[in-house]
Amino acid sequence: MELNDWIDEFGLEGAAALLKEKPRTVYSWYRFQKAPRLASALNIVVRTRGRVDYNGIYGPLARARAEVA
C-alpha cells in the first residue's frame, strides 16, 4: 500500500498521531515536498504493521519527482 493511501484512510491528524509525527511533517510527505528519513520510514513500516513498506513510501515519491523533471 502506498503511504498516501494509508494517510487518506486515517486522515492527516490521525496518521500523524499514530506515527507520532507532527501533522506538518506528514503533510510534507503527502505532498512529496520531503522524503521521510530512514528512521521515519522504518517507523512507518512498523506502525502500519507492514501495510506500508519502503516501496509504498519511496516509490510514489520517485514517480512524482520523475514527472517534474
C-alpha positions as CSV (number, residue, x, y, z in Angstrom):
1,M,0.0,0.0,0.0
2,E,1.2,3.5,-0.7
3,L,1.8,5.9,2.1
4,N,-0.7,8.5,0.8
5,D,-3.4,5.9,0.6
6,W,-2.8,4.9,4.2
7,I,-2.8,8.6,5.2
8,D,-6.1,9.0,3.4
9,E,-7.6,6.1,5.5
10,F,-6.7,7.8,8.8
11,G,-6.8,11.4,7.9
12,L,-3.8,13.7,8.3
13,E,-4.2,14.3,12.0
14,G,-4.9,10.6,12.8
15,A,-1.9,9.4,10.7
16,A,0.4,11.9,12.4
17,A,-0.8,10.8,15.8
18,L,-0.3,7.1,15.0
19,L,3.1,7.8,13.6
20,K,4.0,10.1,16.5
21,E,5.0,12.8,14.0
22,K,3.9,16.4,13.6
23,P,1.0,16.9,11.1
24,R,3.1,19.3,9.1
25,T,5.7,16.6,8.7
26,V,3.2,14.1,7.5
27,Y,1.7,16.7,5.2
28,S,5.1,17.4,3.6
29,W,5.4,13.7,2.9
30,Y,1.9,13.6,1.5
31,R,2.6,16.4,-0.9
32,F,6.0,14.9,-1.9
33,Q,7.8,18.0,-0.6
34,K,10.1,15.9,1.6
35,A,11.0,12.3,1.8
36,P,10.8,10.6,5.1
37,R,14.2,10.0,6.7
38,L,15.2,6.3,7.0
39,A,14.3,6.2,10.7
40,S,10.9,7.7,10.0
41,A,10.4,5.2,7.1
42,L,11.1,2.3,9.5
43,N,8.7,3.8,12.0
44,I,6.0,3.9,9.2
45,V,6.6,0.3,8.3
46,V,6.5,-0.8,11.9
47,R,3.5,1.3,13.0
48,T,1.4,0.3,9.9
49,R,2.3,-3.3,10.6
50,G,3.8,-3.7,7.2
51,R,0.8,-2.4,5.3
52,V,3.0,0.4,4.0
53,D,6.5,-0.8,3.0
54,Y,9.6,1.0,1.7
55,N,8.3,0.7,-1.9
56,G,5.0,2.3,-0.7
57,I,6.9,5.2,0.8
58,Y,9.6,6.0,-1.7
59,G,8.1,4.6,-5.0
60,P,5.4,7.2,-5.3
61,L,7.9,9.9,-4.3
62,A,10.3,8.8,-7.1
63,R,7.5,8.8,-9.6
64,A,6.3,12.3,-8.6
65,R,9.8,13.7,-8.9
66,A,10.4,12.0,-12.2
67,E,7.2,13.6,-13.6
68,V,8.5,17.0,-12.6
69,A,12.0,16.5,-14.1
